[in-house]
Amino acid sequence: MTGYGVSHGAVTVMNAIPCGKGSTIGIDVKTEAKFDIAESTKITLMDREDLSTDLVRTCVRSTYEWIGMEPERYSLVVSSDIPPSMGLKSSSSVCNAVISSVLEHYQIRKDPLDIVRLGTECAKECGVTITGAFDDACGCFCGGLVVTDNSSNELLLRKKIPEYDVVVCLPKRSIVKSRVPVDKYRALKDEYEAMVPLIPDSYLEVLNRNGKCVQDIIESTFKGLLGRGPEIIRNAMDAGALAAGISGTGPAIAVIAEQGEGERIAERLDCNKILTRTR
């Protein structure tokens, strides 16, 4: 039988690099993976032919090792509407979906958090994450608001939140993980530790504060990369957004709005955008 796996995207509430704890909110964009046994191994990344297959190959190999089976030749088709290298958790979503598709093919059930943990190890092995991205992967797989300790891969909080509209603005340039100024983030450790207890009840405020910190780091490191990003954030808030800030290490901007307000606010923002919602 064809194994089918699906995982969604997420936006950042609090970046995990400074203090090892992170928080995300799931959004309704997704990755799908279809896995089956074949005469020869063939991997298809739909509309992403220029991207490396290392991550998905690592996920398949690691899943076979996890379930104690010898690898077989396979066909794997991965499709995603999550733009890569933008801070929207595309790599975490791919890992979740691919691992799930292999497990479903063999009709093996595993704890969802263990699937997420395996995916974070695959992401670290392939160098597509700095912190292990357990917060990202949990947000993609679980939805809602999550808070995690990425140093121990522990889920500290999962909370259902109201359904919000989400506008994601996508700058023309991206930031590769190898160029992220980790030291500048870790210099904010104390400030970020103080934000952790605020997340459960004030996650939108934390999203704003985190977004400003990340914006300052990006602007001081990559001159001009954000373009009109700061202006877009101001315009979003002036238009009635509940929160707006850089997601991940950027450069995508996540705008959170009351249900039914997203389209109106999106029309006020001069950027390439995705209109979606929380999940």
C-alpha positions as CSV (number, residue, x, y, z in Angstrom):
1,M,0.0,0.0,0.0
2,T,1.1,3.6,-0.6
3,G,2.1,5.3,2.6
4,Y,0.8,8.8,2.9
5,G,2.2,11.4,5.3
6,V,1.2,15.0,5.9
7,S,2.5,17.8,8.1
8,H,1.8,21.5,8.2
9,G,3.8,24.7,8.6
10,A,4.2,27.0,11.6
11,V,5.3,30.5,12.5
12,T,7.5,31.6,15.3
13,V,6.4,33.0,18.6
14,M,9.8,32.9,20.2
15,N,13.0,31.8,18.6
16,A,14.8,29.0,20.3
17,I,18.4,30.0,19.5
18,P,18.9,32.5,22.4
19,C,18.0,30.3,25.4
20,G,17.2,26.8,24.0
21,K,13.4,27.2,24.5
22,G,11.2,28.0,21.6
23,S,7.5,28.5,20.7
24,T,5.5,28.3,17.5
25,I,2.0,28.4,16.2
26,G,0.8,25.9,13.5
27,I,-0.6,27.4,10.3
28,D,-2.6,25.8,7.5
29,V,0.0,25.3,4.8
30,K,1.2,21.7,4.3
31,T,3.6,19.1,3.0
32,E,2.5,15.8,1.7
33,A,4.7,12.7,1.1
34,K,3.7,9.5,-0.7
35,F,5.9,6.4,-0.2
36,D,5.8,3.0,-1.9
37,I,8.2,0.2,-2.7
38,A,9.6,0.3,-6.3
39,E,12.0,-1.5,-8.5
40,S,14.5,1.3,-8.2
41,T,14.7,4.2,-5.8
42,K,13.2,7.4,-7.2
43,I,12.7,10.7,-5.3
44,T,10.5,13.4,-6.7
45,L,10.4,16.9,-5.0
46,M,7.4,18.5,-6.8
47,D,8.3,22.0,-8.0
48,R,11.5,21.8,-6.0
49,E,13.8,20.0,-8.5
50,D,16.7,22.3,-7.6
51,L,16.7,21.3,-3.9
52,S,18.9,18.5,-2.5
53,T,17.3,15.2,-1.7
54,D,19.7,14.6,1.3
55,L,17.1,15.4,3.9
56,V,14.4,13.1,2.6
57,R,16.9,10.3,2.0
58,T,18.1,10.7,5.6
59,C,14.5,10.5,6.9
60,V,13.8,7.3,5.0
61,R,17.0,5.7,6.1
62,S,16.6,6.7,9.7
63,T,13.0,5.4,9.7
64,Y,14.1,2.0,8.5
65,E,16.7,1.9,11.2
66,W,14.1,2.9,13.8
67,I,11.7,0.2,12.9
68,G,14.4,-2.4,12.6
69,M,14.0,-3.2,8.9
70,E,16.4,-3.5,6.0
71,P,16.0,-0.7,3.5
72,E,14.1,-1.4,0.3
73,R,14.1,0.4,-3.0
74,Y,11.3,2.9,-3.0
75,S,9.4,5.7,-4.7
76,L,8.9,8.9,-2.7
77,V,7.0,11.9,-3.9
78,V,7.1,15.1,-1.8
79,S,5.0,18.1,-2.5
80,S,4.7,21.3,-0.3
81,D,3.2,24.7,-0.5
82,I,5.6,26.0,2.2
83,P,8.3,28.2,0.7
84,P,11.8,26.9,1.7
85,S,14.4,28.9,3.6
86,M,11.9,31.6,4.8
87,G,11.4,30.7,8.4
88,L,8.1,28.8,7.9
89,K,9.4,25.4,9.1
90,S,9.6,23.8,5.7
91,S,12.3,21.3,6.7
92,S,10.6,20.2,9.8
93,S,7.4,19.7,7.9
94,V,9.1,17.6,5.3
95,C,10.7,15.4,8.0
96,N,7.4,14.8,9.7
97,A,5.6,14.0,6.5
98,V,8.3,11.6,5.0
99,I,8.7,9.7,8.2
100,S,5.0,9.3,8.6
101,S,4.6,8.1,5.0
102,V,7.2,5.3,5.6
103,L,5.5,4.2,8.8
104,E,2.0,4.2,7.2
105,H,3.3,2.1,4.3
106,Y,4.4,-0.6,6.8
107,Q,1.3,0.0,9.0
108,I,3.5,0.8,12.0
109,R,2.1,3.1,14.7
110,K,4.5,5.4,16.7
111,D,3.9,8.1,19.2
112,P,3.7,11.4,17.3
113,L,6.3,13.1,19.5
114,D,8.7,10.3,18.8
115,I,8.2,10.8,15.1
116,V,8.9,14.5,15.7
117,R,12.1,13.7,17.7
118,L,13.4,11.4,14.9
119,G,12.8,14.2,12.4
120,T,14.7,16.7,14.4
121,E,17.7,14.3,14.5
122,C,17.5,14.0,10.7
123,A,17.4,17.7,10.3
124,K,20.4,18.1,12.6
125,E,22.3,15.5,10.7
126,C,21.7,17.3,7.4
127,G,22.6,20.7,8.9
128,V,19.3,22.4,8.1
129,T,18.7,23.5,11.7
130,I,20.6,25.3,14.4
131,T,18.6,24.3,17.5
132,G,17.3,20.9,16.4
133,A,14.0,22.7,15.7
134,F,11.9,20.6,18.0
135,D,9.6,23.6,18.5
136,D,9.2,24.0,14.8
137,A,8.5,20.3,14.3
138,C,6.0,20.2,17.1
139,G,4.2,23.2,15.8
140,C,4.0,21.6,12.3
141,F,2.7,18.3,13.6
142,C,0.6,19.2,16.6
143,G,-0.9,22.6,15.6
144,G,-2.0,25.2,18.1
145,L,0.5,27.0,20.4
146,V,3.5,24.9,21.5
147,V,6.4,25.7,23.8
148,T,9.4,23.3,23.9
149,D,12.8,22.8,25.4
150,N,15.0,22.1,22.4
151,S,17.9,21.0,24.5
152,S,16.0,18.0,25.8
153,N,13.3,17.6,23.0
154,E,10.6,18.1,25.6
155,L,7.2,19.5,24.9
156,L,6.5,22.0,27.7
157,L,3.1,23.3,26.6
158,R,0.6,22.6,23.9
159,K,-2.4,24.9,24.0
160,K,-5.4,25.3,21.7
161,I,-5.8,28.9,20.6
162,P,-8.5,30.8,18.7
163,E,-8.5,30.5,14.9
164,Y,-6.7,33.5,13.6
165,D,-6.1,34.7,10.0
166,V,-2.5,34.7,9.1
167,V,-0.8,36.7,6.4
168,V,2.7,35.7,5.5
169,C,4.9,38.2,3.6
170,L,7.7,36.7,1.6
171,P,10.8,38.8,0.8
172,K,12.6,38.0,-2.5
173,R,15.8,36.9,-0.7
174,S,16.3,34.1,1.8
175,I,18.8,33.3,4.6
176,V,20.7,30.1,4.6
177,K,21.3,28.5,8.0
178,S,25.1,28.6,7.6
179,R,25.0,32.4,7.6
180,V,22.7,32.9,10.6
181,P,24.7,35.0,13.3
182,V,24.2,32.6,16.2
183,D,26.3,34.6,18.6
184,K,24.0,37.7,18.2
185,Y,21.0,35.5,19.1
186,R,22.7,33.9,22.1
187,A,23.7,37.3,23.5
188,L,19.9,37.8,24.1
189,K,19.7,34.7,26.4
190,D,18.6,36.5,29.5
191,E,16.0,38.6,27.7
192,Y,14.5,35.5,26.1
193,E,14.5,33.5,29.3
194,A,12.4,36.2,30.8
195,M,9.9,35.9,28.0
196,V,9.3,32.2,28.4
197,P,6.7,32.4,31.3
198,L,4.8,35.1,29.3
199,I,4.1,32.8,26.4
200,P,1.0,30.9,27.6
201,D,-1.1,34.0,28.2
202,S,0.7,36.7,26.1
203,Y,1.9,34.8,23.1
204,L,1.0,37.6,20.6
205,E,3.0,40.1,22.7
206,V,5.9,37.7,22.7
207,L,5.6,37.2,19.0
208,N,6.0,41.0,18.5
209,R,8.9,41.3,20.9
210,N,10.7,38.3,19.3
211,G,10.1,39.7,15.8
212,K,11.7,43.0,16.7
213,C,14.7,41.3,18.1
214,V,15.2,39.1,15.0
215,Q,14.6,42.1,12.8
216,D,17.3,44.1,14.5
217,I,19.7,41.1,14.1
218,I,19.0,40.7,10.4
219,E,19.2,44.4,9.7
220,S,22.6,44.6,11.4
221,T,24.0,41.5,9.7
222,F,22.5,41.6,6.2
223,K,22.1,45.1,5.0
224,G,19.0,45.6,2.9
225,L,17.9,41.9,3.0
226,L,14.5,42.7,4.6
227,G,13.8,45.5,2.1
228,R,10.6,47.1,3.2
229,G,10.0,44.5,5.9
230,P,10.0,46.9,8.9
231,E,7.5,49.2,7.0
232,I,5.3,46.1,6.2
233,I,5.2,45.2,9.9
234,R,4.2,48.8,10.9
235,N,1.6,48.9,8.2
236,A,0.1,45.6,9.4
237,M,-0.2,46.8,12.9
238,D,-1.6,50.1,11.8
239,A,-4.2,48.2,9.8
240,G,-5.4,46.3,12.9
241,A,-3.2,43.2,13.1
242,L,-2.9,41.6,16.5
243,A,0.8,40.8,16.0
244,A,3.4,40.9,13.3
245,G,7.1,39.9,13.2
246,I,9.8,38.0,11.6
247,S,9.3,34.2,11.7
248,G,12.2,31.9,12.5
249,T,15.5,33.5,11.5
250,G,13.6,35.1,8.6
251,P,13.1,36.7,6.4
252,A,9.3,35.8,6.2
253,I,7.0,38.1,8.1
254,A,4.0,36.5,10.0
255,V,1.0,38.7,10.6
256,I,-1.7,37.5,12.9
257,A,-5.2,38.9,12.6
258,E,-8.7,38.4,13.9
259,Q,-10.7,35.8,11.9
260,G,-12.1,37.5,8.8
261,E,-9.6,40.4,8.9
262,G,-6.7,38.8,7.1
263,E,-7.8,39.5,3.5
264,R,-8.4,43.2,4.3
265,I,-5.0,43.6,6.0
266,A,-3.3,41.7,3.2
267,E,-4.5,44.2,0.7
268,R,-2.7,46.9,2.7
269,L,0.6,45.1,2.5
270,D,2.9,45.6,-0.5
271,C,4.6,42.2,-0.6
272,N,4.4,38.7,-2.1
273,K,2.1,37.0,0.4
274,I,0.3,33.9,1.5
275,L,-3.1,34.2,3.2
276,T,-3.8,31.3,5.5
277,R,-5.0,30.7,9.1
278,T,-3.9,29.1,12.3
279,R,-4.7,25.4,13.0
